[in-house]
Amino acid sequence: MDKRLGFMGIIITDRNNQAAEVNKVLSEFGSIIQGRMGIPYKERNCSVITIIVDATTDDIGALTGRLGLIKGVSVKSALHKGK
């Protein structure tokens, strides 16, 4: 299966309770993550994380699915159309 280049935007609405679980999942998928930037937004008690991925659509779907199961976490992804 071909790999795709893309990015994910992750919003954690309760930094105190969900950040550790999100980091655990991201560590499990570390082999497909090429870059990561996280910004804490203290005024809203949330965090915004952007990651760059290079993986099969199955792996990207598995990662977004796992993150989406965490209460208080929103995730969206976009993939490059080409190879």
N, CA, C and O atoms as a printed pandas DataFrame, in Angstrom:
     atom_number atom_name residue_name chain_id  residue_number  x_coord  y_coord  z_coord
0              1         N          MET        A               1    0.847   -1.181    0.000
1              2        CA          MET        A               1    0.000    0.000    0.000
2              3         C          MET        A               1    0.894    1.247    0.000
3              4         O          MET        A               1    1.892    1.301    0.719
4              5         N          ASP        A               2    0.535    2.226   -0.796
5              6        CA          ASP        A               2    1.316    3.456   -0.905
6              7         C          ASP        A               2    1.171    4.332    0.324
7              8         O          ASP        A               2    0.124    4.374    0.971
8              9         N          LYS        A               3    2.255    5.030    0.622
9             10        CA          LYS        A               3    2.222    5.987    1.716
10            11         C          LYS        A               3    1.720    7.324    1.200
11            12         O          LYS        A               3    1.885    7.655    0.025
12            13         N          ARG        A               4    1.107    8.085    2.093
13            14        CA          ARG        A               4    0.611    9.424    1.764
14            15         C          ARG        A               4    1.208   10.418    2.747
15            16         O          ARG        A               4    1.437   10.097    3.913
16            17         N          LEU        A               5    1.453   11.612    2.270
17            18        CA          LEU        A               5    1.929   12.706    3.103
18            19         C          LEU        A               5    0.731   13.534    3.521
19            20         O          LEU        A               5   -0.147   13.815    2.705
20            21         N          GLY        A               6    0.687   13.922    4.771
21            22        CA          GLY        A               6   -0.438   14.719    5.235
22            23         C          GLY        A               6   -0.159   15.361    6.578
23            24         O          GLY        A               6    0.946   15.284    7.116
24            25         N          PHE        A               7   -1.196   15.997    7.103
25            26        CA          PHE        A               7   -1.066   16.597    8.427
26            27         C          PHE        A               7   -2.359   16.388    9.203
27            28         O          PHE        A               7   -3.419   16.130    8.633
28            29         N          MET        A               8   -2.237   16.507   10.526
29            30        CA          MET        A               8   -3.387   16.392   11.420
30            31         C          MET        A               8   -3.393   17.575   12.363
31            32         O          MET        A               8   -2.353   18.020   12.847
32            33         N          GLY        A               9   -4.589   18.070   12.610
33            34        CA          GLY        A               9   -4.785   19.094   13.620
34            35         C          GLY        A               9   -5.535   18.468   14.785
35            36         O          GLY        A               9   -6.576   17.838   14.600
36            37         N          ILE        A              10   -5.003   18.643   15.976
37            38        CA          ILE        A              10   -5.581   18.043   17.176
38            39         C          ILE        A              10   -5.846   19.145   18.184
39            40         O          ILE        A              10   -4.958   19.943   18.485
40            41         N          ILE        A              11   -7.066   19.194   18.706
41            42        CA          ILE        A              11   -7.392   20.143   19.765
42            43         C          ILE        A              11   -7.771   19.347   21.005
43            44         O          ILE        A              11   -8.661   18.496   20.968
44            45         N          ILE        A              12   -7.086   19.636   22.093
45            46        CA          ILE        A              12   -7.348   18.991   23.376
46            47         C          ILE        A              12   -8.050   20.025   24.246
47            48         O          ILE        A              12   -7.456   21.042   24.603
48            49         N          THR        A              13   -9.308   19.772   24.587
49            50        CA          THR        A              13  -10.091   20.792   25.290
50            51         C          THR        A              13   -9.854   20.833   26.791
51            52         O          THR        A              13  -10.236   21.804   27.443
52            53         N          ASP        A              14   -9.237   19.809   27.351
53            54        CA          ASP        A              14   -8.913   19.821   28.782
54            55         C          ASP        A              14   -7.492   19.303   28.955
55            56         O          ASP        A              14   -7.259   18.103   29.101
56            57         N          ARG        A              15   -6.551   20.239   28.934
57            58        CA          ARG        A              15   -5.133   19.873   28.970
58            59         C          ARG        A              15   -4.776   19.021   30.182
59            60         O          ARG        A              15   -3.930   18.132   30.087
60            61         N          ASN        A              16   -5.403   19.280   31.299
61            62        CA          ASN        A              16   -5.033   18.594   32.534
62            63         C          ASN        A              16   -5.404   17.116   32.515
63            64         O          ASN        A              16   -4.740   16.310   33.167
64            65         N          ASN        A              17   -6.443   16.747   31.787
65            66        CA          ASN        A              17   -6.909   15.367   31.831
66            67         C          ASN        A              17   -6.600   14.550   30.590
67            68         O          ASN        A              17   -6.404   13.340   30.704
68            69         N          GLN        A              18   -6.548   15.154   29.408
69            70        CA          GLN        A              18   -6.383   14.378   28.184
70            71         C          GLN        A              18   -4.975   14.413   27.594
71            72         O          GLN        A              18   -4.639   13.557   26.775
72            73         N          ALA        A              19   -4.161   15.359   27.980
73            74        CA          ALA        A              19   -2.848   15.512   27.342
74            75         C          ALA        A              19   -1.988   14.259   27.477
75            76         O          ALA        A              19   -1.321   13.876   26.516
76            77         N          ALA        A              20   -1.984   13.629   28.610
77            78        CA          ALA        A              20   -1.156   12.432   28.802
78            79         C          ALA        A              20   -1.613   11.299   27.887
79            80         O          ALA        A              20   -0.781   10.601   27.308
80            81         N          GLU        A              21   -2.911   11.112   27.752
81            82        CA          GLU        A              21   -3.437   10.049   26.891
82            83         C          GLU        A              21   -3.117   10.333   25.422
83            84         O          GLU        A              21   -2.757    9.420   24.679
84            85         N          VAL        A              22   -3.246   11.595   25.001
85            86        CA          VAL        A              22   -2.907   11.963   23.623
86            87         C          VAL        A              22   -1.425   11.698   23.358
87            88         O          VAL        A              22   -1.072   11.123   22.329
88            89         N          ASN        A              23   -0.571   12.108   24.272
89            90        CA          ASN        A              23    0.869   11.883   24.095
90            91         C          ASN        A              23    1.202   10.397   24.038
91            92         O          ASN        A              23    2.098    9.996   23.296
92            93         N          LYS        A              24    0.498    9.578   24.809
93            94        CA          LYS        A              24    0.714    8.135   24.785
94            95         C          LYS        A              24    0.386    7.575   23.398
95            96         O          LYS        A              24    1.154    6.783   22.852
96            97         N          VAL        A              25   -0.747    7.981   22.831
97            98        CA          VAL        A              25   -1.143    7.507   21.504
98            99         C          VAL        A              25   -0.150    7.995   20.451
99           100         O          VAL        A              25    0.263    7.224   19.585
100          101         N          LEU        A              26    0.231    9.260   20.521
101          102        CA          LEU        A              26    1.190    9.788   19.543
102          103         C          LEU        A              26    2.519    9.043   19.623
103          104         O          LEU        A              26    3.159    8.817   18.596
104          105         N          SER        A              27    2.941    8.664   20.815
105          106        CA          SER        A              27    4.184    7.895   20.967
106          107         C          SER        A              27    4.064    6.527   20.314
107          108         O          SER        A              27    5.017    6.046   19.701
108          109         N          GLU        A              28    2.898    5.897   20.441
109          110        CA          GLU        A              28    2.689    4.590   19.828
110          111         C          GLU        A              28    2.782    4.657   18.301
111          112         O          GLU        A              28    3.179    3.685   17.658
112          113         N          PHE        A              29    2.417    5.797   17.727
113          114        CA          PHE        A              29    2.452    5.979   16.277
114          115         C          PHE        A              29    3.656    6.821   15.847
115          116         O          PHE        A              29    3.657    7.390   14.755
116          117         N          GLY        A              30    4.659    6.900   16.687
117          118        CA          GLY        A              30    5.820    7.750   16.429
118          119         C          GLY        A              30    6.538    7.461   15.135
119          120         O          GLY        A              30    7.168    8.352   14.566
120          121         N          SER        A              31    6.457    6.234   14.657
121          122        CA          SER        A              31    7.181    5.877   13.430
122          123         C          SER        A              31    6.596    6.532   12.177
123          124         O          SER        A              31    7.277    6.605   11.154
124          125         N          ILE        A              32    5.347    7.010   12.237
125          126        CA          ILE        A              32    4.751    7.653   11.057
126          127         C          ILE        A              32    4.735    9.177   11.186
127          128         O          ILE        A              32    4.374    9.874   10.238
128          129         N          ILE        A              33    5.123    9.697   12.352
129          130        CA          ILE        A              33    5.100   11.143   12.592
130          131         C          ILE        A              33    6.446   11.736   12.203
131          132         O          ILE        A              33    7.487   11.353   12.737
132          133         N          GLN        A              34    6.409   12.677   11.263
133          134        CA          GLN        A              34    7.627   13.319   10.773
134          135         C          GLN        A              34    7.937   14.623   11.497
135          136         O          GLN        A              34    9.094   15.039   11.561
136          137         N          GLY        A              35    6.918   15.263   12.036
137          138        CA          GLY        A              35    7.111   16.514   12.754
138          139         C          GLY        A              35    5.907   16.811   13.623
139          140         O          GLY        A              35    4.801   16.331   13.374
140          141         N          ARG        A              36    6.145   17.614   14.649
141          142        CA          ARG        A              36    5.069   17.927   15.593
142          143         C          ARG        A              36    5.291   19.320   16.167
143          144         O          ARG        A              36    6.412   19.708   16.494
144          145         N          MET        A              37    4.185   20.066   16.281
145          146        CA          MET        A              37    4.231   21.365   16.938
146          147         C          MET        A              37    3.023   21.444   17.861
147          148         O          MET        A              37    1.893   21.219   17.427
148          149         N          GLY        A              38    3.253   21.757   19.113
149          150        CA          GLY        A              38    2.165   21.881   20.074
150          151         C          GLY        A              38    2.176   23.245   20.725
151          152         O          GLY        A              38    3.224   23.748   21.130
152          153         N          ILE        A              39    0.999   23.837   20.822
153          154        CA          ILE        A              39    0.857   25.159   21.423
154          155         C          ILE        A              39   -0.166   25.085   22.550
155          156         O          ILE        A              39   -1.333   24.790   22.293
156          157         N          PRO        A              40    0.242   25.345   23.797
157          158        CA          PRO        A              40   -0.747   25.422   24.875
158          159         C          PRO        A              40   -1.483   26.756   24.805
159          160         O          PRO        A              40   -0.864   27.801   24.604
160          161         N          TYR        A              41   -2.786   26.719   24.971
161          162        CA          TYR        A              41   -3.602   27.929   24.958
162          163         C          TYR        A              41   -4.216   28.053   26.349
163          164         O          TYR        A              41   -5.358   27.656   26.580
164          165         N          LYS        A              42   -3.441   28.606   27.256
165          166        CA          LYS        A              42   -3.791   28.628   28.679
166          167         C          LYS        A              42   -5.097   29.352   28.966
167          168         O          LYS        A              42   -5.842   28.950   29.859
168          169         N          GLU        A              43   -5.382   30.410   28.226
169          170        CA          GLU        A              43   -6.597   31.178   28.475
170          171         C          GLU        A              43   -7.863   30.347   28.270
171          172         O          GLU        A              43   -8.895   30.619   28.884
172          173         N          ARG        A              44   -7.781   29.339   27.408
173          174        CA          ARG        A              44   -8.941   28.468   27.144
174          175         C          ARG        A              44   -8.763   27.071   27.734
175          176         O          ARG        A              44   -9.602   26.196   27.519
176          177         N          ASN        A              45   -7.679   26.858   28.476
177          178        CA          ASN        A              45   -7.354   25.558   29.051
178          179         C          ASN        A              45   -7.388   24.454   27.988
179          180         O          ASN        A              45   -7.950   23.382   28.208
180          181         N          CYS        A              46   -6.782   24.735   26.840
181          182        CA          CYS        A              46   -6.714   23.737   25.778
182          183         C          CYS        A              46   -5.328   23.776   25.145
183          184         O          CYS        A              46   -4.511   24.648   25.443
184          185         N          SER        A              47   -5.088   22.819   24.276
185          186        CA          SER        A              47   -3.843   22.768   23.511
186          187         C          SER        A              47   -4.167   22.466   22.068
187          188         O          SER        A              47   -5.149   21.788   21.767
188          189         N          VAL        A              48   -3.339   22.972   21.180
189          190        CA          VAL        A              48   -3.472   22.694   19.755
190          191         C          VAL        A              48   -2.169   22.040   19.308
191          192         O          VAL        A              48   -1.081   22.570   19.533
192          193         N          ILE        A              49   -2.301   20.880   18.671
193          194        CA          ILE        A              49   -1.138   20.146   18.182
194          195         C          ILE        A              49   -1.313   19.925   16.685
195          196         O          ILE        A              49   -2.389   19.549   16.221
196          197         N          THR        A              50   -0.245   20.163   15.944
197          198        CA          THR        A              50   -0.220   19.851   14.518
198          199         C          THR        A              50    0.885   18.831   14.298
199          200         O          THR        A              50    2.010   19.017   14.761
200          201         N          ILE        A              51    0.566   17.755   13.591
201          202        CA          ILE        A              51    1.589   16.767   13.274
202          203         C          ILE        A              51    1.616   16.521   11.771
203          204         O          ILE        A              51    0.591   16.601   11.095
204          205         N          ILE        A              52    2.800   16.221   11.266
205          206        CA          ILE        A              52    2.988   15.855    9.868
206          207         C          ILE        A              52    3.207   14.346    9.835
207          208         O          ILE        A              52    4.032   13.813   10.577
208          209         N          VAL        A              53    2.467   13.671    8.976
209          210        CA          VAL        A              53    2.549   12.208    8.897
210          211         C          VAL        A              53    2.912   11.765    7.484
211          212         O          VAL        A              53    2.589   12.439    6.506
212          213         N          ASP        A              54    3.578   10.640    7.393
213          214        CA          ASP        A              54    3.895    9.989    6.119
214          215         C          ASP        A              54    3.636    8.507    6.335
215          216         O          ASP        A              54    4.463    7.799    6.910
216          217         N          ALA        A              55    2.479    8.045    5.869
217          218        CA          ALA        A              55    2.058    6.682    6.195
218          219         C          ALA        A              55    0.961    6.227    5.243
219          220         O          ALA        A              55    0.481    6.997    4.412
220          221         N          THR        A              56    0.579    4.978    5.375
221          222        CA          THR        A              56   -0.550    4.459    4.601
222          223         C          THR        A              56   -1.838    5.075    5.133
223          224         O          THR        A              56   -1.892    5.550    6.268
224          225         N          THR        A              57   -2.859    5.060    4.310
225          226        CA          THR        A              57   -4.146    5.588    4.769
226          227         C          THR        A              57   -4.696    4.762    5.931
227          228         O          THR        A              57   -5.401    5.296    6.787
228          229         N          ASP        A              58   -4.382    3.474    5.968
229          230        CA          ASP        A              58   -4.815    2.640    7.094
230          231         C          ASP        A              58   -4.177    3.099    8.402
231          232         O          ASP        A              58   -4.858    3.204    9.423
232          233         N          ASP        A              59   -2.876    3.374    8.375
233          234        CA          ASP        A              59   -2.184    3.828    9.586
234          235         C          ASP        A              59   -2.673    5.211   10.027
235          236         O          ASP        A              59   -2.850    5.470   11.217
236          237         N          ILE        A              60   -2.883    6.083    9.056
237          238        CA          ILE        A              60   -3.376    7.425    9.386
238          239         C          ILE        A              60   -4.782    7.335    9.966
239          240         O          ILE        A              60   -5.104    8.031   10.930
240          241         N          GLY        A              61   -5.614    6.489    9.388
241          242        CA          GLY        A              61   -6.956    6.280    9.911
242          243         C          GLY        A              61   -6.949    5.694   11.306
243          244         O          GLY        A              61   -7.769    6.066   12.145
244          245         N          ALA        A              62   -6.017    4.770   11.560
245          246        CA          ALA        A              62   -5.906    4.178   12.899
246          247         C          ALA        A              62   -5.522    5.237   13.924
247          248         O          ALA        A              62   -6.063    5.260   15.029
248          249         N          LEU        A              63   -4.593    6.108   13.563
249          250        CA          LEU        A              63   -4.174    7.165   14.483
250          251         C          LEU        A              63   -5.307    8.148   14.753
251          252         O          LEU        A              63   -5.587    8.469   15.909
252          253         N          THR        A              64   -5.961    8.628   13.700
253          254        CA          THR        A              64   -7.058    9.578   13.919
254          255         C          THR        A              64   -8.195    8.916   14.694
255          256         O          THR        A              64   -8.840    9.561   15.520
256          257         N          GLY        A              65   -8.440    7.644   14.432
257          258        CA          GLY        A              65   -9.487    6.933   15.154
258          259         C          GLY        A              65   -9.187    6.815   16.640
259          260         O          GLY        A              65  -10.057    7.057   17.477
260          261         N          ARG        A              66   -7.962    6.445   16.964
261          262        CA          ARG        A              66   -7.571    6.320   18.384
262          263         C          ARG        A              66   -7.667    7.655   19.099
263          264         O          ARG        A              66   -8.155    7.727   20.227
264          265         N          LEU        A              67   -7.199    8.724   18.440
265          266        CA          LEU        A              67   -7.272   10.044   19.066
266          267         C          LEU        A              67   -8.721   10.488   19.224
267          268         O          LEU        A              67   -9.088   11.082   20.238
268          269         N          GLY        A              68   -9.543   10.200   18.219
269          270        CA          GLY        A              68  -10.945   10.600   18.262
270          271         C          GLY        A              68  -11.748    9.919   19.349
271          272         O          GLY        A              68  -12.806   10.416   19.733
272          273         N          LEU        A              69  -11.274    8.796   19.853
273          274        CA          LEU        A              69  -11.962    8.093   20.935
274          275         C          LEU        A              69  -11.727    8.719   22.301
275          276         O          LEU        A              69  -12.441    8.419   23.258
276          277         N          ILE        A              70  -10.726    9.589   22.393
277          278        CA          ILE        A              70  -10.411   10.222   23.671
278          279         C          ILE        A              70  -11.382   11.376   23.904
279          280         O          ILE        A              70  -11.491   12.282   23.077
280          281         N          LYS        A              71  -12.081   11.338   25.025
281          282        CA          LYS        A              71  -13.058   12.373   25.357
282          283         C          LYS        A              71  -12.367   13.739   25.425
283          284         O          LYS        A              71  -11.316   13.889   26.049
284          285         N          GLY        A              72  -12.975   14.725   24.772
285          286        CA          GLY        A              72  -12.429   16.080   24.799
286          287         C          GLY        A              72  -11.352   16.339   23.768
287          288         O          GLY        A              72  -10.678   17.368   23.821
288          289         N          VAL        A              73  -11.176   15.417   22.825
289          290        CA          VAL        A              73  -10.159   15.581   21.789
290          291         C          VAL        A              73  -10.844   15.615   20.429
291          292         O          VAL        A              73  -11.659   14.749   20.111
292          293         N          SER        A              74  -10.504   16.626   19.628
293          294        CA          SER        A              74  -10.982   16.734   18.252
294          295         C          SER        A              74   -9.786   16.578   17.333
295          296         O          SER        A              74   -8.711   17.114   17.603
296          297         N          VAL        A              75   -9.975   15.843   16.244
297          298        CA          VAL        A              75   -8.868   15.631   15.310
298          299         C          VAL        A              75   -9.397   15.662   13.880
299          300         O          VAL        A              75  -10.450   15.099   13.580
300          301         N          LYS        A              76   -8.657   16.323   13.013
301          302        CA          LYS        A              76   -8.960   16.382   11.583
302          303         C          LYS        A              76   -7.662   16.147   10.830
303          304         O          LYS        A              76   -6.586   16.536   11.286
304          305         N          SER        A              77   -7.771   15.510    9.679
305          306        CA          SER        A              77   -6.565   15.261    8.889
306          307         C          SER        A              77   -6.800   15.653    7.436
307          308         O          SER        A              77   -7.934   15.701    6.959
308          309         N          ALA        A              78   -5.722   15.925    6.762
309          310        CA          ALA        A              78   -5.747   16.216    5.323
310          311         C          ALA        A              78   -4.537   15.535    4.716
311          312         O          ALA        A              78   -3.438   15.568    5.270
312          313         N          LEU        A              79   -4.764   14.909    3.551
313          314        CA          LEU        A              79   -3.691   14.168    2.890
314          315         C          LEU        A              79   -3.424   14.729    1.508
315          316         O          LEU        A              79   -4.333   15.202    0.827
316          317         N          HIS        A              80   -2.168   14.671    1.106
317          318        CA          HIS        A              80   -1.763   15.069   -0.235
318          319         C          HIS        A              80   -2.348   14.078   -1.229
319          320         O          HIS        A              80   -2.331   12.874   -0.976
320          321         N          LYS        A              81   -2.863   14.556   -2.346
321          322        CA          LYS        A              81   -3.506   13.693   -3.331
322          323         C          LYS        A              81   -2.528   12.813   -4.088
323          324         O          LYS        A              81   -2.884   11.714   -4.512
324          325         N          GLY        A              82   -1.309   13.280   -4.262
325          326        CA          GLY        A              82   -0.326   12.506   -5.018
326          327         C          GLY        A              82    0.436   11.547   -4.145
327          328         O          GLY        A              82    0.138   11.369   -2.964
328          329         N          LYS        A              83    1.439   10.926   -4.761
329          330        CA          LYS        A              83    2.272    9.963   -4.032
330          331         C          LYS        A              83    3.368   10.662   -3.285
331          332         O          LYS        A              83    4.169   10.013   -2.613
